[in-house]
Amino acid sequence: MPAQAARAAAPHAPILLREKVGSIAILTLNRPAVRNSLSEAMIAELHGALNEIRDDDSVRGVVLAANGPAFSAGHDIKELTTRRSDADRGRAYFAHMMNACSAMMQAVVHLPKPVVASVQGIATAAGCQLVASCDLAVASEAASFATPGVDIGLFCSTPMVALSRNVPRKQAMEMLLTGEPISAATAQSIGLINRVVPAGTERDAALALAQKVALKSAYTVKLGKEAFYRQAEMNLADAYRFAAEVMTENMMARDAEEGIGAFIEKREPKWQDK
């Protein structure tokens, strides 16, 4: 049975599937019938899973994947629209949802372990935002990316935050202002994703990439990932000052001492993750 067919969602199946391959946790969006839209429940499930993984020392990396033809079409617009009948026309619920989704995206960024997106199909709006929030991304050559909110009168303002931190301004603005999709090849060329692979191999390629990072010291990866995102928001002088502090702290770590010693002695390091 083809892998994609084997992963097809059964009736009443969990909306988020969890499995573990060695030290890598695989989280799979499992609402293919609605293009894996990020409903309130899906956002909560993802955030909860990330919190559990954060405190699980046996997990050294995460692959974020999806079942069906689409990676994610973004927010569940039908779910949002049902709240138009609220007394405030949905304002409180819309604010709750946007903040909940933003918190989940930040949980991806703040997770002290690498998160690799495996994108097999379209990733639009908040789905594109989710890819941009991951540390690394591998996409099928059949995948495409878009922030098409402008087409329905709803500018992709929250997806814009992650998108504009991944790609140059002109390319981000073109995606946001036109809503037109870009190919996986274009997404790679502007820095939204790392690699384009043949359709059907993206999950294995993402897993292999996560496993490669998992071979490193977990302490060093945690320290480096946090420092990467913090310094990116600083001016040049502050970034260098902060990075020097991080490098000093890192040099004092047991794994840095071991890794440098192993390099000098021409042997494999034995990480203690501290």
Backbone torsions as a table, in degrees:
resi	resn	phi	psi	omega
1	MET	NA	131.1	178.9
2	PRO	-57.2	146.1	-176.9
3	ALA	-58.2	-41.9	-177.6
4	GLN	-64.3	-39.7	178.9
5	ALA	-66.7	-37.0	-179.3
6	ALA	-65.7	-24.8	-178.6
7	ARG	-92.5	1.9	-177.8
8	ALA	-59.1	142.7	-175.6
9	ALA	-72.9	133.6	174.5
10	ALA	-90.2	162.3	177.9
11	PRO	-55.9	135.3	177.7
12	HIS	62.8	21.9	177.5
13	ALA	-69.6	155.2	176.6
14	PRO	-58.0	145.7	-179.0
15	ILE	-78.9	-16.3	175.3
16	LEU	-133.2	118.5	179.4
17	LEU	-93.2	142.2	179.3
18	ARG	-127.2	133.1	173.7
19	GLU	-146.4	169.8	-178.6
20	LYS	-135.9	129.9	175.8
21	VAL	-117.9	103.6	-174.4
22	GLY	62.4	-122.4	-179.3
23	SER	-97.5	9.8	-177.7
24	ILE	-106.4	125.7	174.5
25	ALA	-88.7	133.9	176.8
26	ILE	-112.7	119.5	176.6
27	LEU	-107.2	124.3	-175.5
28	THR	-121.4	118.3	174.4
29	LEU	-63.7	131.2	-170.7
30	ASN	-133.2	53.6	172.3
31	ARG	-126.0	57.2	-173.3
32	PRO	-60.9	-29.8	-178.0
33	ALA	-64.6	-25.3	179.0
34	VAL	-118.6	31.6	175.5
35	ARG	54.5	36.1	176.7
36	ASN	53.0	40.4	178.4
37	SER	-63.2	148.3	-175.2
38	LEU	-86.9	82.2	177.2
39	SER	-71.8	172.0	177.3
40	GLU	-58.0	-42.6	-179.7
41	ALA	-66.1	-40.9	-179.5
42	MET	-64.6	-43.2	178.5
43	ILE	-60.3	-44.0	179.6
44	ALA	-65.0	-40.3	178.9
45	GLU	-63.3	-45.6	179.6
46	LEU	-62.6	-45.5	-179.0
47	HIS	-63.0	-42.5	179.2
48	GLY	-63.7	-41.7	179.3
49	ALA	-63.7	-41.3	179.6
50	LEU	-64.3	-38.7	177.8
51	ASN	-63.9	-40.2	178.5
52	GLU	-66.4	-41.9	-180.0
53	ILE	-65.5	-37.0	179.8
54	ARG	-54.0	-39.1	-175.5
55	ASP	-97.0	7.3	-178.4
56	ASP	-102.6	104.4	-176.1
57	ASP	-68.5	-15.8	179.6
58	SER	-78.1	-12.8	178.7
59	VAL	-98.4	125.5	-177.9
60	ARG	-114.5	-0.5	178.6
61	GLY	-173.0	163.1	-176.9
62	VAL	-132.6	136.7	168.5
63	VAL	-111.0	128.0	178.5
64	LEU	-108.0	113.2	-174.2
65	ALA	-125.7	-175.1	-179.4
66	ALA	-153.5	149.9	176.2
67	ASN	-96.9	152.8	177.5
68	GLY	91.6	-174.7	-175.1
69	PRO	-75.1	-18.3	-177.6
70	ALA	-116.3	141.8	172.4
71	PHE	-70.3	-58.5	173.2
72	SER	-167.6	134.3	178.5
73	ALA	-89.5	7.0	178.4
74	GLY	94.2	-154.8	-177.7
75	HIS	-59.6	151.3	176.3
76	ASP	-79.5	92.8	-174.0
77	ILE	-62.2	-37.1	178.7
78	LYS	-63.9	-41.0	178.1
79	GLU	-62.7	-42.4	178.7
80	LEU	-64.6	-42.8	-175.1
81	THR	-64.9	-29.9	179.9
82	THR	-62.0	-20.1	-178.3
83	ARG	-87.7	3.3	175.1
84	ARG	-62.8	-22.2	-179.1
85	SER	-83.5	-4.0	176.5
86	ASP	-63.8	160.0	-178.3
87	ALA	-58.0	-33.7	-179.8
88	ASP	-97.1	16.8	-178.9
89	ARG	62.0	20.7	175.0
90	GLY	97.7	-1.3	-173.8
91	ARG	-54.6	-48.9	-176.6
92	ALA	-63.6	-40.7	-179.3
93	TYR	-69.4	-41.3	178.3
94	PHE	-59.9	-43.2	179.4
95	ALA	-63.5	-42.1	178.2
96	HIS	-60.3	-45.4	-177.1
97	MET	-67.3	-43.8	-179.2
98	MET	-64.9	-38.4	178.8
99	ASN	-71.4	-37.3	178.4
100	ALA	-65.5	-42.5	179.1
101	CYS	-66.2	-41.9	179.0
102	SER	-62.4	-39.3	178.8
103	ALA	-65.5	-38.6	178.4
104	MET	-65.9	-42.5	178.2
105	MET	-61.1	-40.0	178.7
106	GLN	-68.3	-29.2	176.6
107	ALA	-64.8	-33.2	175.2
108	VAL	-63.9	-47.8	-178.2
109	VAL	-65.0	-40.6	-175.3
110	HIS	-85.4	-7.4	177.1
111	LEU	-60.3	128.4	-176.0
112	PRO	-78.3	28.0	-179.9
113	LYS	-140.8	150.3	-178.2
114	PRO	-68.4	140.0	177.4
115	VAL	-118.6	123.0	-177.5
116	VAL	-114.4	122.1	176.4
117	ALA	-81.2	139.0	173.5
118	SER	-116.5	106.5	-170.7
119	VAL	-109.1	113.2	-176.4
120	GLN	-99.9	-18.0	-177.1
121	GLY	-147.2	-148.6	-177.5
122	ILE	-68.7	143.7	174.0
123	ALA	-132.5	103.4	-173.9
124	THR	-120.6	152.7	177.2
125	ALA	51.9	-122.2	-179.5
126	ALA	-64.9	-19.6	173.5
127	GLY	-69.1	-40.1	174.6
128	CYS	-66.8	-38.9	176.6
129	GLN	-59.4	-40.3	-179.9
130	LEU	-64.1	-42.3	177.1
131	VAL	-62.4	-44.9	-178.5
132	ALA	-65.9	-26.2	-179.5
133	SER	-78.0	-22.1	179.2
134	CYS	-71.2	155.3	-178.7
135	ASP	-70.9	-36.9	-178.6
136	LEU	-138.2	157.1	179.6
137	ALA	-148.2	133.4	174.7
138	VAL	-117.6	133.1	-177.2
139	ALA	-128.9	146.5	171.0
140	SER	-66.0	150.6	175.8
141	GLU	-63.8	-14.2	178.2
142	ALA	-90.8	-5.2	-177.7
143	ALA	-74.6	157.8	173.7
144	SER	-147.0	162.3	-172.1
145	PHE	-137.1	140.7	-179.5
146	ALA	-158.8	154.8	170.3
147	THR	-124.2	77.8	-168.3
148	PRO	-91.0	16.3	-178.4
149	GLY	-55.3	-34.4	-178.8
150	VAL	-57.6	-26.4	-179.5
151	ASP	-68.6	-24.1	179.5
152	ILE	-114.3	19.5	176.2
153	GLY	77.8	19.1	-178.1
154	LEU	-131.4	91.0	-177.5
155	PHE	-57.4	137.4	-177.1
156	CYS	-77.6	69.1	-174.1
157	SER	-71.1	-42.1	178.1
158	THR	-73.6	-41.9	172.4
159	PRO	-58.2	-31.1	179.1
160	MET	-56.9	-34.9	-177.2
161	VAL	-61.4	-50.2	179.8
162	ALA	-71.3	-42.2	-178.0
163	LEU	-59.8	-46.1	-176.1
164	SER	-71.2	-12.5	175.6
165	ARG	-94.7	2.1	179.7
166	ASN	-116.0	-35.2	-172.6
167	VAL	-125.3	159.6	178.4
168	PRO	-58.8	154.8	-173.6
169	ARG	-59.0	-44.8	-177.0
170	LYS	-61.6	-42.6	179.6
171	GLN	-68.5	-39.1	177.6
172	ALA	-63.1	-45.0	-178.8
173	MET	-65.6	-36.1	177.6
174	GLU	-63.5	-43.3	177.9
175	MET	-63.3	-42.3	-176.5
176	LEU	-72.4	-37.2	-175.4
177	LEU	-84.3	-29.6	-179.2
178	THR	-98.5	-27.8	-177.3
179	GLY	74.7	0.7	-176.0
180	GLU	-74.9	141.4	180.0
181	PRO	-73.9	153.0	173.3
182	ILE	-118.0	152.9	-179.0
183	SER	-76.1	168.0	175.8
184	ALA	-61.3	-39.0	179.8
185	ALA	-62.8	-41.4	177.9
186	THR	-68.1	-40.3	178.7
187	ALA	-59.4	-38.1	177.7
188	GLN	-69.1	-40.2	-176.2
189	SER	-66.7	-27.0	179.7
190	ILE	-98.8	-0.3	173.9
191	GLY	93.8	10.2	179.1
192	LEU	-75.1	-32.9	177.9
193	ILE	-130.8	164.5	-178.2
194	ASN	-90.6	-44.2	-171.5
195	ARG	-140.0	148.5	171.8
196	VAL	-115.0	129.9	-176.9
197	VAL	-130.3	163.1	178.4
198	PRO	-56.8	143.7	-179.6
199	ALA	-55.1	134.6	179.2
200	GLY	95.1	-11.1	-179.8
201	THR	-108.2	-0.6	-172.4
202	GLU	-63.5	-36.5	-178.6
203	ARG	-68.8	-43.1	177.9
204	ASP	-64.5	-37.9	179.3
205	ALA	-67.8	-39.6	177.9
206	ALA	-66.0	-40.8	178.6
207	LEU	-63.0	-43.3	179.3
208	ALA	-62.4	-39.1	179.0
209	LEU	-66.5	-43.2	178.2
210	ALA	-63.6	-39.5	179.9
211	GLN	-66.4	-33.1	178.2
212	LYS	-63.7	-43.7	178.8
213	VAL	-69.0	-34.2	-178.0
214	ALA	-63.7	-17.7	178.3
215	LEU	-75.0	-14.7	-179.2
216	LYS	-83.1	170.2	175.2
217	SER	-62.9	124.7	179.7
218	ALA	-62.8	-34.5	178.0
219	TYR	-64.8	-44.6	-179.1
220	THR	-65.3	-41.6	178.8
221	VAL	-63.8	-44.2	178.6
222	LYS	-59.2	-48.9	-178.9
223	LEU	-62.7	-43.7	-177.2
224	GLY	-69.3	-40.6	179.8
225	LYS	-63.8	-45.2	179.4
226	GLU	-62.1	-43.4	-179.0
227	ALA	-65.3	-38.3	-179.1
228	PHE	-57.0	-50.7	-176.6
229	TYR	-72.6	-32.0	179.3
230	ARG	-70.0	-46.0	-177.2
231	GLN	-68.0	-26.2	-177.8
232	ALA	-64.2	-21.6	-179.7
233	GLU	-95.0	0.4	-176.0
234	MET	-100.5	162.8	170.9
235	ASN	-75.1	169.6	-171.5
236	LEU	-58.2	-47.5	-177.2
237	ALA	-64.8	-44.3	179.5
238	ASP	-66.1	-36.7	179.3
239	ALA	-63.7	-43.9	178.7
240	TYR	-67.0	-38.7	178.7
241	ARG	-62.4	-46.2	179.1
242	PHE	-64.5	-44.9	-178.3
243	ALA	-63.4	-35.1	177.5
244	ALA	-64.8	-37.8	177.2
245	GLU	-65.2	-41.7	179.4
246	VAL	-65.6	-43.2	179.0
247	MET	-61.6	-39.3	178.9
248	THR	-64.2	-46.4	177.5
249	GLU	-60.9	-42.0	-179.4
250	ASN	-63.5	-40.4	179.6
251	MET	-62.0	-27.3	-179.4
252	MET	-82.6	-8.2	-176.7
253	ALA	-73.9	149.9	178.0
254	ARG	-58.2	-41.9	-176.7
255	ASP	-69.1	-31.9	176.4
256	ALA	-68.3	-41.9	177.0
257	GLU	-60.8	-43.9	179.6
258	GLU	-67.5	-45.5	-177.5
259	GLY	-63.3	-43.1	178.8
260	ILE	-66.9	-39.9	177.9
261	GLY	-63.2	-41.7	179.2
262	ALA	-64.3	-38.1	178.5
263	PHE	-63.6	-45.3	-179.2
264	ILE	-65.5	-38.6	-176.5
265	GLU	-87.9	0.4	178.0
266	LYS	57.0	53.9	176.6
267	ARG	-139.4	169.6	177.7
268	GLU	-77.8	136.5	179.3
269	PRO	-73.5	154.4	175.9
270	LYS	-116.7	99.0	-174.1
271	TRP	-74.0	143.0	172.3
272	GLN	-112.8	-0.6	178.5
273	ASP	57.8	42.8	175.4
274	LYS	-158.7	NA	NA
